[in-house]
Structure formats: C-alpha cells, structure tokens
C-alpha cells in the first residue's frame, strides 16, 4: 500500500513508490521461461486512488497465484525467480551464508546448466531492488533478513 504512510519514505511521492515497486515485484515474481525472458509467474491487482484533479493520492497492490512449484523445479532452458540469481551477485551475502555460484545450487540449474538471460545484468537488477527497498523504507537490517531467508531457501534446495 502506498500513500505517504511508508515509514522512512514520507516525502516520497506515490508515483515514485508505484514506479519503484516494479523491480521488487519482478525480482520476486518473474522468471525466465522458454517463451519469455521476464515472465510474470503471479497475478497482481493494482488499485490506484486519484484526487479530484486526477493526481495519484494512493495505491494498493494485491498479489496472488504465485507459481510456487518453480522454486523447486525448473525446466530446461528456464530459470528460477530472478531474485535468486540477483542475490548471488551480492558478494557480502554469498560470503556470509557460504553460497556457491548458481551451478552449485540445485534449484537454479537444470541438469547442471544455468540458463542465461541475454542483455540482463543481475548485478544491476539487484541494485535496483535494493534501491527500491530503501525507497520503501526497509533498513539494512531488514534487507539482510530477507537475504538470509532467500539464502536459506537456496541452501535447503541442496538437502
């Protein structure tokens, strides 16, 4: 929900919050499929509230139907959710949680091969996610908690 209530982001416009939600939603909800390099694997309903002059004054986003099976099973030539690959570009997190590269994580490769997305930099995309989380007021400690959970999911995939 956006509308001046995000802690740490009171001075950020609703338009900026709407714009900055996209990298986060895409990272956590999109993946490469055979047909589409940035395929949405969930549904979302966005409600935008306007004032009498047509200016945006608030919004809310509801997500549903996340393709949960993708977390543990990807097809040939496909990738898991973008955030997992992006996370592996963050050296501090990789070191802290002793994460191998994608070929060492069963959830991120198919028969030992990791699919690439041409023209996309996971490093730059991860930086966009971090910036967006900061705009939404998530502090470093809160972000680290998210990265810890994602690292645990990746490591549990090898058990």
DSSP file (Angstrom, degrees, kcal/mol; ACC not computed):
  #  RESIDUE AA STRUCTURE BP1 BP2  ACC     N-H-->O    O-->H-N    N-H-->O    O-->H-N    TCO  KAPPA ALPHA  PHI   PSI    X-CA   Y-CA   Z-CA
    1    1 A X              0   0    0      0, 0.0     2,-0.3     0, 0.0    59,-0.3   0.000 360.0 360.0 360.0 134.6    0.0    0.0    0.0
    2    2 A X  B     +A   59   0A   0     57,-3.0    57,-2.2     1,-0.1    12,-0.1  -0.916 360.0 111.8-124.0 150.1    1.4    3.4   -0.9
    3    3 A X  S    S-     0   0    0     -2,-0.3    -1,-0.1    55,-0.2    10,-0.1   0.433  96.9 -59.4 153.9  44.1    0.2    6.9    0.1
    4    4 A X  S    S+     0   0    0      8,-0.2     5,-0.1     5,-0.2    -2,-0.1   0.443 113.5  97.6  81.9  -1.8    2.6    8.7    2.3
    5    5 A X        +     0   0    0      2,-0.1     2,-0.3     4,-0.1     5,-0.1   0.543  43.8 113.8 -99.0  -6.7    2.5    6.0    5.0
    6    6 A X  S >  S-     0   0    0      3,-0.2     3,-2.2     6,-0.1     6,-0.2  -0.499  75.5-116.2 -66.9 122.5    5.6    4.0    4.2
    7    7 A X  T 3  S+     0   0    0     -2,-0.3    -1,-0.1     1,-0.3    -2,-0.1  -0.345  98.7  13.9 -63.7 139.2    8.0    4.5    7.1
    8    8 A X  T 3  S+     0   0    0      1,-0.1    -1,-0.3    -3,-0.0   129,-0.2   0.405 119.7  73.0  78.5  -3.0   11.1    6.4    6.1
    9    9 A X    X   +     0   0    0     -3,-2.2     3,-1.9   127,-0.2    -3,-0.2   0.063  50.3 125.1-129.8  25.2    9.5    7.3    2.8
   10   10 A X  T 3  S+     0   0    0      1,-0.3    -1,-0.1    -5,-0.1    -3,-0.1   0.787  78.3  48.6 -60.2 -29.1    7.0   10.0    3.9
   11   11 A X  T 3  S+     0   0    0     -3,-0.1     2,-0.4     2,-0.1    -1,-0.3   0.440  89.0 103.3 -91.1   0.3    8.4   12.5    1.5
   12   12 A X  S <  S-     0   0    0     -3,-1.9    -8,-0.2    -6,-0.2    -6,-0.1  -0.671  75.7-117.5 -86.2 135.4    8.4   10.1   -1.5
   13   13 A X     >  -     0   0    0     -2,-0.4     4,-2.1     1,-0.1     5,-0.2  -0.308  16.1-121.1 -69.9 154.2    5.6   10.6   -4.0
   14   14 A X  H  > S+     0   0    0     42,-0.3     4,-2.7     1,-0.2     5,-0.2   0.881 115.3  57.5 -60.6 -38.0    3.0    7.9   -4.6
   15   15 A X  H  > S+     0   0    0     41,-0.2     4,-2.4     1,-0.2    -1,-0.2   0.906 106.4  48.6 -59.5 -41.9    4.1    7.9   -8.2
   16   16 A X  H  > S+     0   0    0      2,-0.2     4,-2.8     1,-0.2    -1,-0.2   0.896 110.8  50.5 -65.9 -39.9    7.7    7.1   -7.2
   17   17 A X  H  X S+     0   0    0     -4,-2.1     4,-1.1     2,-0.2    -2,-0.2   0.914 110.7  48.9 -64.4 -41.9    6.5    4.4   -4.9
   18   18 A X  H  X S+     0   0    0     -4,-2.7     4,-0.7     1,-0.2     3,-0.4   0.930 113.9  46.5 -61.2 -45.1    4.4    2.8   -7.7
   19   19 A X  H >< S+     0   0    0     -4,-2.4     3,-0.9     1,-0.2     4,-0.5   0.912 112.5  49.5 -62.9 -43.9    7.4    3.0  -10.1
   20   20 A X  H 3X S+     0   0    0     -4,-2.8     4,-0.7     1,-0.2    -1,-0.2   0.626  97.9  68.8 -76.6 -12.1    9.8    1.6   -7.5
   21   21 A X  H 3X S+     0   0    0     -4,-1.1     4,-2.7    -3,-0.4     5,-0.3   0.815  86.2  72.3 -70.8 -28.9    7.5   -1.3   -6.7
   22   22 A X  H <X S+     0   0    0     -3,-0.9     4,-2.8    -4,-0.7     5,-0.3   0.903  93.2  48.6 -57.8 -49.7    8.1   -2.8  -10.1
   23   23 A X  H  > S+     0   0    0     -4,-0.5     4,-2.2     1,-0.2    -1,-0.2   0.877 115.0  47.1 -61.2 -34.3   11.7   -4.0   -9.7
   24   24 A X  H  X S+     0   0    0     -4,-0.7     4,-2.3    -3,-0.2     5,-0.2   0.948 113.8  45.8 -70.8 -48.5   10.8   -5.7   -6.4
   25   25 A X  H  X S+     0   0    0     -4,-2.7     4,-1.6     1,-0.2    -2,-0.2   0.903 115.9  47.1 -61.0 -41.2    7.7   -7.4   -7.8
   26   26 A X  H  X S+     0   0    0     -4,-2.8     4,-2.2    -5,-0.3    56,-0.4   0.908 111.1  50.8 -67.9 -41.4    9.5   -8.5  -10.9
   27   27 A X  H  < S+     0   0    0     -4,-2.2    56,-2.6    -5,-0.3    57,-0.3   0.916 120.4  34.0 -62.5 -43.1   12.5   -9.9   -9.0
   28   28 A X  H  < S+     0   0    0     -4,-2.3    -1,-0.2    54,-0.2    -2,-0.2   0.641 130.9  31.6 -88.1 -15.1   10.4  -11.9   -6.6
   29   29 A X  H  < S+     0   0    0     -4,-1.6    12,-3.0    -5,-0.2     2,-0.3   0.469 102.9  74.6-124.7  -2.3    7.7  -12.9   -9.1
   30   30 A X  E  <  +C   40   0B   0     -4,-2.2    52,-2.3    10,-0.2     2,-0.3  -0.831  48.3 170.6-116.2 154.4    9.2  -13.1  -12.5
   31   31 A X  E     -CD  39  81B   0      8,-2.2     8,-2.1    -2,-0.3     2,-0.4  -0.971  39.2 -93.1-152.1 161.7   11.4  -15.8  -14.1
   32   32 A X        +     0   0    0     48,-0.6    47,-2.3    -2,-0.3     5,-0.2  -0.688  44.7 178.3 -79.5 128.8   12.8  -16.8  -17.5
   33   33 A X        -     0   0    0      3,-3.1    44,-0.0    -2,-0.4    47,-0.0  -0.685  46.7 -94.9-117.3 178.2   10.7  -19.3  -19.3
   34   34 A X  S    S+     0   0    0     -2,-0.2     3,-0.1     1,-0.2    -2,-0.0   0.875 125.0  34.6 -60.2 -37.5   11.1  -20.9  -22.7
   35   35 A X  S    S+     0   0    0      1,-0.2     2,-0.4     2,-0.0    -1,-0.2   0.676 124.7  31.7 -93.4 -19.4    8.9  -18.2  -24.3
   36   36 A X    >   -     0   0    0      1,-0.1    -3,-3.1    -5,-0.1     3,-0.8  -0.978  55.1-153.4-149.1 125.4    9.7  -15.1  -22.3
   37   37 A X  T 3  S+     0   0    0     -2,-0.4    -1,-0.1     1,-0.3    -3,-0.0   0.668 102.1  33.1 -72.1 -16.3   12.8  -13.9  -20.5
   38   38 A X  T 3  S+     0   0    0     -6,-0.1     2,-0.4     2,-0.0    -1,-0.3  -0.410  82.1 168.3-137.1  58.5   10.8  -11.9  -18.0
   39   39 A X  E <   -C   31   0B   0     -8,-2.1    -8,-2.2    -3,-0.8     2,-0.3  -0.606  35.1-127.3 -83.6 126.1    7.6  -13.9  -17.5
   40   40 A X  E     -C   30   0B   0     -2,-0.4   -10,-0.2   -10,-0.2   -14,-0.1  -0.563  20.3-170.8 -69.5 127.4    5.4  -12.9  -14.6
   41   41 A X        +     0   0    0    -12,-3.0    26,-2.4    -2,-0.3     2,-0.3  -0.023  65.4  46.3-110.8  27.6    4.7  -16.1  -12.6
   42   42 A X  S    S-     0   0    0     24,-0.2     2,-0.3   -13,-0.1    23,-0.2  -0.957  78.4-114.7-155.1 167.2    2.0  -14.5  -10.4
   43   43 A X  E     -B   64   0A   0     21,-3.4    21,-2.4    -2,-0.3     2,-0.4  -0.808  27.4-169.1-105.8 153.3   -1.1  -12.3  -10.7
   44   44 A X  E     -B   63   0A   0     -2,-0.3     2,-0.5    19,-0.2    19,-0.2  -1.000  14.1-157.7-143.6 146.1   -1.4   -8.8   -9.3
   45   45 A X  E     -B   62   0A   0     17,-2.9    17,-2.7    -2,-0.4     2,-0.5  -0.984  14.3-165.7-121.6 118.2   -4.3   -6.4   -8.8
   46   46 A X  E     -B   61   0A   0     -2,-0.5     2,-0.5    15,-0.2    15,-0.2  -0.917   3.2-166.5-109.6 125.9   -3.3   -2.8   -8.5
   47   47 A X  E     -B   60   0A   0     13,-2.9    13,-2.1    -2,-0.5     2,-0.5  -0.958   6.8-165.5-111.3 121.1   -5.8   -0.2   -7.2
   48   48 A X  E     -B   59   0A   0     -2,-0.5     2,-0.4    11,-0.2    11,-0.3  -0.916   6.3-151.1-110.3 131.5   -4.8    3.4   -7.8
   49   49 A X  E     -B   58   0A   0      9,-3.3     8,-2.9    -2,-0.5     9,-1.3  -0.862  13.1-165.2-104.5 134.2   -6.6    6.2   -6.0
   50   50 A X  E     -B   56   0A   0     -2,-0.4     6,-0.2     6,-0.3     2,-0.1  -0.841  13.6-131.8-117.1 151.9   -6.9    9.7   -7.6
   51   51 A X    >   -     0   0    0      4,-2.7     3,-1.8    -2,-0.3     6,-0.0  -0.322  46.5 -85.2 -87.2-178.3   -7.9   13.1   -6.2
   52   52 A X  T 3  S+     0   0    0      1,-0.3    -1,-0.0     2,-0.1    -2,-0.0   0.621 128.7  53.1 -64.8 -13.7  -10.5   15.4   -7.8
   53   53 A X  T 3  S-     0   0    0      2,-0.1    -1,-0.3     0, 0.0     3,-0.1   0.305 121.6-101.3-104.5   6.8   -7.8   16.8  -10.1
   54   54 A X  S <  S+     0   0    0     -3,-1.8     2,-0.3     1,-0.3    -2,-0.1   0.531  76.1 140.0  86.4   5.9   -6.5   13.4  -11.5
   55   55 A X        -     0   0    0      1,-0.1    -4,-2.7     2,-0.0     2,-0.4  -0.601  59.0-111.2 -82.2 144.6   -3.5   13.3   -9.2
   56   56 A X  E     + B   0  50A   0     -2,-0.3   -42,-0.3    -6,-0.2    -6,-0.3  -0.612  40.6 167.5 -76.4 127.4   -2.5   10.0   -7.7
   57   57 A X  E     -     0   0A   0     -8,-2.9     2,-0.3    -2,-0.4    -7,-0.2   0.490  60.9 -11.0-117.8  -9.4   -3.0   10.0   -3.9
   58   58 A X  E     - B   0  49A   0     -9,-1.3    -9,-3.3   -54,-0.1    -1,-0.4  -0.975  53.3-170.9-176.5 166.4   -2.7    6.4   -3.0
   59   59 A X  E     -AB   2  48A   0    -57,-2.2   -57,-3.0    -2,-0.3     2,-0.3  -0.982   6.4-159.0-162.2 162.8   -2.5    2.8   -4.2
   60   60 A X  E     - B   0  47A   0    -13,-2.1   -13,-2.9    -2,-0.3     2,-0.4  -0.987   7.7-155.1-145.0 150.1   -2.5   -0.8   -3.1
   61   61 A X  E     - B   0  46A   0     -2,-0.3     2,-0.5   -15,-0.2   -15,-0.2  -0.994   4.6-167.9-129.1 129.3   -1.3   -3.9   -4.7
   62   62 A X  E     - B   0  45A   0    -17,-2.7   -17,-2.9    -2,-0.4     2,-0.3  -0.963   8.6-159.6-114.7 133.1   -2.5   -7.4   -4.1
   63   63 A X  E     + B   0  44A   0     -2,-0.5     2,-0.3   -19,-0.2   -19,-0.2  -0.820  16.8 164.5-109.9 152.7   -0.6  -10.4   -5.4
   64   64 A X  E     + B   0  43A   0    -21,-2.4   -21,-3.4    -2,-0.3    -2,-0.0  -0.980  46.2  34.2-157.8 163.7   -2.0  -13.9   -5.9
   65   65 A X        -     0   0    0     -2,-0.3     2,-0.1   -23,-0.2    -1,-0.1   0.822  62.7-173.4  57.7  40.7   -1.3  -17.3   -7.6
   66   66 A X        -     0   0    0    -24,-0.1     2,-1.9     1,-0.1   -24,-0.2  -0.452  33.8-116.8 -62.0 133.3    2.5  -17.3   -7.3
   67   67 A X    >   +     0   0    0    -26,-2.4     3,-1.0     1,-0.2     4,-0.4  -0.538  41.8 175.9 -73.5  85.3    3.9  -20.3   -9.2
   68   68 A X  G >   +     0   0    0     -2,-1.9     3,-1.4     1,-0.2     4,-0.5   0.809  68.3  67.1 -66.3 -31.8    5.3  -22.0   -6.0
   69   69 A X  G >> S+     0   0    0      1,-0.3     4,-1.4     2,-0.2     3,-1.0   0.774  87.0  70.5 -62.6 -24.9    6.5  -25.1   -7.8
   70   70 A X  G <4 S+     0   0    0     -3,-1.0    -1,-0.3     1,-0.2    -2,-0.2   0.812  85.0  68.8 -61.7 -30.1    9.1  -23.1   -9.8
   71   71 A X  G <4 S+     0   0    0     -3,-1.4    -1,-0.2    -4,-0.4    -2,-0.2   0.862 115.8  23.2 -58.4 -35.9   11.1  -22.6   -6.5
   72   72 A X  T <4 S+     0   0    0     -3,-1.0     2,-0.3    -4,-0.5    -1,-0.2   0.525 127.3  41.0-110.2  -7.4   12.0  -26.3   -6.5
   73   73 A X     <  +     0   0    0     -4,-1.4     2,-0.4    34,-0.1    -1,-0.2  -0.894  56.9 172.7-149.6 114.0   11.6  -27.4  -10.2
   74   74 A X        -     0   0    0     -2,-0.3     2,-0.1    35,-0.2     3,-0.1  -0.907  27.0-124.0-118.4 150.4   12.6  -25.5  -13.3
   75   75 A X    >   -     0   0    0     -2,-0.4     3,-2.0     1,-0.2     2,-0.1  -0.339  44.1 -71.1 -85.7 169.4   12.6  -26.8  -16.9
   76   76 A X  T 3  S+     0   0    0      1,-0.3    -1,-0.2    -2,-0.1     3,-0.1  -0.368 121.9  13.8 -59.9 132.9   15.4  -27.0  -19.4
   77   77 A X  T 3  S+     0   0    0      1,-0.3    -1,-0.3    33,-0.1     2,-0.2   0.490 109.5 106.4  78.7   3.5   16.3  -23.5  -20.6
   78   78 A X    <   -     0   0    0     -3,-2.0    37,-0.6    37,-0.0     2,-0.3  -0.643  55.9-144.4-109.8 168.8   14.4  -21.9  -17.8
   79   79 A X        -     0   0    0    -47,-2.3    -4,-0.1    -2,-0.2     3,-0.1  -0.903  16.3-116.6-128.8 160.0   15.4  -20.0  -14.7
   80   80 A X        -     0   0    0     -2,-0.3   -48,-0.6     1,-0.2    -1,-0.1   0.010  69.7 -41.7 -74.2-169.1   14.0  -19.8  -11.2
   81   81 A X  B >>  -D   31   0B   0    -50,-0.2     3,-1.5     1,-0.1     4,-0.7  -0.345  58.6-120.9 -62.2 139.9   12.8  -16.4   -9.8
   82   82 A X  H 3> S+     0   0    0    -52,-2.3     4,-2.4   -56,-0.4     3,-0.5   0.809 105.4  68.7 -51.8 -36.9   15.2  -13.6  -10.8
   83   83 A X  H 3> S+     0   0    0    -56,-2.6     4,-2.7   -53,-0.3    -1,-0.3   0.824  93.4  57.8 -59.0 -32.9   15.9  -12.6   -7.1
   84   84 A X  H <> S+     0   0    0     -3,-1.5     4,-1.2   -57,-0.3    -1,-0.2   0.929 111.1  40.7 -64.5 -44.2   17.8  -15.8   -6.5
   85   85 A X  H  < S+     0   0    0     -4,-0.7     4,-0.4    -3,-0.5    -2,-0.2   0.881 115.3  52.3 -70.5 -38.2   20.3  -15.1   -9.3
   86   86 A X  H >< S+     0   0    0     -4,-2.4     3,-1.6     1,-0.2     4,-0.3   0.912 104.9  55.9 -62.7 -42.5   20.5  -11.4   -8.4
   87   87 A X  H >< S+     0   0    0     -4,-2.7     3,-1.8     1,-0.3     7,-0.3   0.863  98.5  61.8 -58.4 -37.2   21.2  -12.3   -4.8
   88   88 A X  T 3< S+     0   0    0     -4,-1.2    -1,-0.3     1,-0.3    -2,-0.2   0.632  94.6  62.9 -67.9 -12.6   24.2  -14.4   -5.9
   89   89 A X  T <  S+     0   0    0     -3,-1.6     2,-1.1    -4,-0.4    -1,-0.3   0.583  81.6  89.8 -85.1  -9.6   25.8  -11.2   -7.3
   90   90 A X    X>  -     0   0    0     -3,-1.8     4,-2.3    -4,-0.3     3,-0.5  -0.750  63.9-165.7 -91.0  98.2   25.9   -9.7   -3.8
   91   91 A X  H 3> S+     0   0    0     -2,-1.1     4,-2.7     1,-0.2     5,-0.3   0.834  82.4  57.0 -57.6 -39.7   29.3  -10.8   -2.6
   92   92 A X  H 3> S+     0   0    0      1,-0.2     4,-2.6     2,-0.2    -1,-0.2   0.918 111.1  43.5 -59.5 -44.0   28.7   -9.9    1.1
   93   93 A X  H <> S+     0   0    0     -3,-0.5     4,-2.4     2,-0.2     6,-0.2   0.917 112.9  51.8 -68.3 -43.6   25.6  -12.2    1.2
   94   94 A X  H  <>S+     0   0    0     -4,-2.3     5,-2.3    -7,-0.3     4,-0.4   0.921 115.0  42.7 -58.2 -44.3   27.3  -15.0   -0.7
   95   95 A X  H ><5S+     0   0    0     -4,-2.7     3,-0.9     3,-0.2    -2,-0.2   0.939 113.1  51.2 -68.5 -47.6   30.3  -14.9    1.7
   96   96 A X  H 3<5S+     0   0    0     -4,-2.6    -2,-0.2    -5,-0.3    -1,-0.2   0.885 121.9  31.6 -58.8 -41.1   28.2  -14.6    4.9
   97   97 A X  T 3<5S-     0   0    0     -4,-2.4    -1,-0.3    -5,-0.2    -2,-0.2   0.281 106.8-121.7-104.0   9.7   25.9  -17.5    4.0
   98   98 A X  T < 5 +     0   0    0     -3,-0.9     2,-0.4    -4,-0.4    -3,-0.2   0.899  45.8 177.0  53.2  48.4   28.6  -19.6    2.1
   99   99 A X      < -     0   0    0     -5,-2.3    -1,-0.2    -6,-0.2     3,-0.1  -0.690  19.7-143.5 -85.1 130.8   26.5  -19.7   -1.1
  100  100 A X        -     0   0    0     -2,-0.4    -1,-0.0     1,-0.2     2,-0.0  -0.216  36.5 -81.5 -76.0 178.8   28.1  -21.3   -4.1
  101  101 A X    >   -     0   0    0      1,-0.1     3,-2.0   -12,-0.0    -1,-0.2  -0.250  55.9 -87.2 -73.8 175.8   27.5  -20.0   -7.6
  102  102 A X  G >  S+     0   0    0      1,-0.3     3,-1.7     2,-0.2     6,-0.3   0.805 126.0  62.2 -58.8 -33.2   24.3  -20.9   -9.4
  103  103 A X  G 3  S+     0   0    0      1,-0.3    -1,-0.3    11,-0.1     6,-0.1   0.722 101.5  54.7 -67.3 -17.8   25.8  -24.2  -10.8
  104  104 A X  G <  S+     0   0    0     -3,-2.0     2,-0.5     1,-0.1    -1,-0.3   0.332  94.9  78.5 -94.0   6.3   26.2  -25.4   -7.2
  105  105 A X    X>  -     0   0    0     -3,-1.7     3,-2.1    -4,-0.2     4,-0.5  -0.951  67.8-153.7-120.9 113.5   22.6  -24.8   -6.3
  106  106 A X  G >4 S+     0   0    0     -2,-0.5     3,-0.8     1,-0.3    -1,-0.1   0.800  93.3  58.6 -55.5 -33.3   20.1  -27.5   -7.5
  107  107 A X  G 34 S+     0   0    0     47,-0.3    -1,-0.3     1,-0.2   -27,-0.1   0.658 106.8  48.1 -72.9 -14.7   17.2  -25.0   -7.5
  108  108 A X  G <4 S+     0   0    0     -3,-2.1     2,-0.3    -6,-0.3     7,-0.3   0.416 108.4  51.6-109.2   0.9   19.0  -22.7  -10.0
  109  109 A X    <<  -     0   0    0     -3,-0.8     2,-0.5    -4,-0.5     5,-0.2  -0.957  64.6-140.5-137.2 158.1   20.1  -25.1  -12.6
  110  110 A X  B >  S-E  113   0C   0      3,-2.7     3,-1.6    -2,-0.3   -33,-0.1  -0.971  89.4 -18.2-118.8 116.5   18.7  -27.9  -14.8
  111  111 A X  T 3  S-     0   0    0     -2,-0.5    -1,-0.2     1,-0.3     3,-0.1   0.886 130.1 -51.3  52.4  42.8   20.9  -30.9  -15.2
  112  112 A X  T 3  S+     0   0    0      1,-0.2     2,-0.4    -6,-0.1    -1,-0.3   0.450 116.2 112.0  80.5   1.0   23.9  -28.8  -14.1
  113  113 A X  B <   -E  110   0C   0     -3,-1.6    -3,-2.7   -11,-0.0     2,-0.6  -0.898  53.9-151.2-113.1 137.6   23.3  -26.0  -16.6
  114  114 A X        -     0   0    0     -2,-0.4     2,-0.2    -5,-0.2    -5,-0.1  -0.921  19.9-131.9-105.7 123.4   22.2  -22.4  -15.7
  115  115 A X        -     0   0    0    -37,-0.6     2,-0.3    -2,-0.6   -83,-0.1  -0.476  20.8-141.9 -72.5 142.8   20.1  -20.6  -18.3
  116  116 A X        -     0   0    0     -2,-0.2     2,-0.6   -37,-0.0    -1,-0.0  -0.705   4.5-139.4-102.3 156.0   21.2  -17.1  -19.2
  117  117 A X    >   -     0   0    0     -2,-0.3     3,-1.6     3,-0.2    -2,-0.0  -0.949  28.1-130.3-114.8 108.6   19.1  -14.1  -19.9
  118  118 A X  T 3  S+     0   0    0     -2,-0.6     3,-0.1     1,-0.2   -81,-0.0  -0.293  85.8  10.2 -60.3 136.0   20.7  -12.1  -22.8
  119  119 A X  T 3  S+     0   0    0      1,-0.2     2,-0.5    -2,-0.0    -1,-0.2   0.546 100.8 113.7  77.0   7.8   21.1   -8.4  -22.2
  120  120 A X    <   -     0   0    0     -3,-1.6     2,-0.7     4,-0.0    -3,-0.2  -0.948  51.8-155.0-117.3 131.8   20.2   -8.5  -18.5
  121  121 A X     >  -     0   0    0     -2,-0.5     4,-2.6     1,-0.2     5,-0.2  -0.905   3.4-164.1-104.2 111.4   22.7   -7.8  -15.7
  122  122 A X  H  > S+     0   0    0     -2,-0.7     4,-2.3     1,-0.2     5,-0.2   0.825  92.4  58.5 -62.3 -29.8   21.7   -9.5  -12.4
  123  123 A X  H  > S+     0   0    0      2,-0.2     4,-1.9     1,-0.2    -1,-0.2   0.953 110.2  40.9 -62.5 -50.3   24.2   -7.1  -10.7
  124  124 A X  H  > S+     0   0    0      1,-0.2     4,-1.9     2,-0.2    -2,-0.2   0.885 114.6  52.2 -66.8 -39.2   22.3   -4.0  -12.0
  125  125 A X  H  X S+     0   0    0     -4,-2.6     4,-1.9     2,-0.2    -1,-0.2   0.898 108.7  50.4 -65.5 -39.3   18.9   -5.6  -11.3
  126  126 A X  H  X S+     0   0    0     -4,-2.3     4,-2.6     1,-0.2    -1,-0.2   0.908 108.0  53.2 -64.6 -40.6   19.9   -6.4   -7.7
  127  127 A X  H  X S+     0   0    0     -4,-1.9     4,-2.5     1,-0.2    -1,-0.2   0.883 107.8  51.8 -60.4 -38.0   21.0   -2.8   -7.2
  128  128 A X  H  X S+     0   0    0     -4,-1.9     4,-2.3     2,-0.2    -1,-0.2   0.889 109.2  49.7 -65.1 -39.5   17.6   -1.7   -8.5
  129  129 A X  H  X S+     0   0    0     -4,-1.9     4,-2.6     2,-0.2    -2,-0.2   0.939 111.3  48.5 -63.8 -46.8   15.8   -4.0   -6.0
  130  130 A X  H  X S+     0   0    0     -4,-2.6     4,-2.1     1,-0.2    -2,-0.2   0.923 111.8  49.5 -60.4 -45.0   18.0   -2.7   -3.1
  131  131 A X  H  X S+     0   0    0     -4,-2.5     4,-2.2     1,-0.2    -1,-0.2   0.916 111.4  49.5 -59.8 -43.5   17.3    1.0   -4.1
  132  132 A X  H  X S+     0   0    0     -4,-2.3     4,-1.9     1,-0.2    -2,-0.2   0.913 109.2  51.2 -64.2 -42.4   13.5    0.3   -4.3
  133  133 A X  H  <>S+     0   0    0     -4,-2.6     5,-2.7     1,-0.2    -1,-0.2   0.883 109.6  51.2 -62.1 -37.2   13.5   -1.4   -0.9
  134  134 A X  H ><5S+     0   0    0     -4,-2.1     3,-1.5     3,-0.2    -1,-0.2   0.899 106.6  53.5 -65.5 -40.6   15.3    1.7    0.5
  135  135 A X  H 3<5S+     0   0    0     -4,-2.2    -1,-0.2     1,-0.3    -2,-0.2   0.876 106.8  53.2 -60.5 -36.7   12.7    4.0   -1.1
  136  136 A X  T 3<5S-     0   0    0     -4,-1.9    -1,-0.3    -5,-0.2  -127,-0.2   0.454 124.7-106.5 -79.4   0.0   10.0    1.9    0.7
  137  137 A X  T < 5 +     0   0    0     -3,-1.5     2,-0.6     1,-0.3    -3,-0.2   0.580  65.3 152.0  91.1   9.8   11.9    2.4    4.0
  138  138 A X      < -     0   0    0     -5,-2.7    -1,-0.3    -6,-0.2    -2,-0.1  -0.651  36.1-142.4 -77.5 122.2   13.4   -1.0    4.5
  139  139 A X     >  -     0   0    0     -2,-0.6     4,-2.5     1,-0.1     3,-0.2  -0.249  27.1 -97.7 -77.7 168.8   16.6   -0.6    6.5
  140  140 A X  H  > S+     0   0    0      1,-0.2     4,-2.8     2,-0.2     5,-0.2   0.883 124.2  52.9 -54.5 -43.1   19.8   -2.6    6.0
  141  141 A X  H  > S+     0   0    0      1,-0.2     4,-1.7     2,-0.2    -1,-0.2   0.890 110.1  47.7 -63.2 -39.1   18.9   -5.0    8.9
  142  142 A X  H  > S+     0   0    0     -3,-0.2     4,-1.6     2,-0.2    -2,-0.2   0.899 112.5  48.6 -69.1 -40.3   15.5   -5.7    7.3
  143  143 A X  H  X S+     0   0    0     -4,-2.5     4,-2.5     1,-0.2    -2,-0.2   0.917 108.9  53.8 -63.9 -42.5   17.0   -6.2    3.9
  144  144 A X  H  X S+     0   0    0     -4,-2.8     4,-2.3     1,-0.2    -1,-0.2   0.866 105.0  54.6 -60.6 -36.2   19.6   -8.6    5.4
  145  145 A X  H  X S+     0   0    0     -4,-1.7     4,-1.9     2,-0.2    -1,-0.2   0.892 108.4  48.9 -64.5 -38.9   16.8  -10.6    7.0
  146  146 A X  H  X S+     0   0    0     -4,-1.6     4,-2.3     2,-0.2    -2,-0.2   0.936 111.6  48.5 -64.2 -46.2   15.3  -11.0    3.5
  147  147 A X  H  X S+     0   0    0     -4,-2.5     4,-2.6     1,-0.2    -2,-0.2   0.870 108.9  55.0 -63.6 -35.7   18.6  -12.1    2.0
  148  148 A X  H  X S+     0   0    0     -4,-2.3     4,-2.3     2,-0.2    -1,-0.2   0.921 108.8  47.1 -63.1 -44.0   19.1  -14.5    4.9
  149  149 A X  H  X S+     0   0    0     -4,-1.9     4,-2.3     2,-0.2    -2,-0.2   0.925 112.9  48.8 -63.9 -44.4   15.7  -16.2    4.2
  150  150 A X  H  X S+     0   0    0     -4,-2.3     4,-2.4     1,-0.2    -2,-0.2   0.904 110.7  50.9 -62.6 -40.8   16.5  -16.4    0.5
  151  151 A X  H  X S+     0   0    0     -4,-2.6     4,-2.6     1,-0.2    -1,-0.2   0.905 109.5  51.1 -62.3 -41.1   19.9  -17.9    1.2
  152  152 A X  H  X S+     0   0    0     -4,-2.3     4,-2.7     2,-0.2    -2,-0.2   0.912 108.9  50.7 -62.6 -42.8   18.3  -20.5    3.4
  153  153 A X  H  X S+     0   0    0     -4,-2.3     4,-1.3     2,-0.2    -2,-0.2   0.935 111.7  48.1 -59.8 -46.4   15.8  -21.4    0.7
  154  154 A X  H  < S+     0   0    0     -4,-2.4   -47,-0.3     1,-0.2     4,-0.3   0.920 114.0  45.8 -61.1 -44.7   18.6  -21.9   -1.8
  155  155 A X  H >< S+     0   0    0     -4,-2.6     3,-1.5     1,-0.2    -1,-0.2   0.871 108.1  56.4 -69.4 -36.3   20.7  -24.0    0.6
  156  156 A X  H >< S+     0   0    0     -4,-2.7     3,-1.6     1,-0.3    -1,-0.2   0.796  95.0  68.7 -64.4 -26.8   17.7  -26.1    1.6
  157  157 A X  T 3< S+     0   0    0     -4,-1.3    -1,-0.3     1,-0.3    -2,-0.2   0.684  97.1  52.8 -64.8 -16.9   17.3  -26.9   -2.1
  158  158 A X  T <         0   0    0     -3,-1.5    -1,-0.3    -4,-0.3    -2,-0.2   0.425 360.0 360.0 -96.5  -0.2   20.5  -28.9   -1.9
  159  159 A X    <         0   0    0     -3,-1.6    -1,-0.2    -4,-0.2    -2,-0.1   0.481 360.0 360.0 -78.9 360.0   19.4  -31.1    1.0
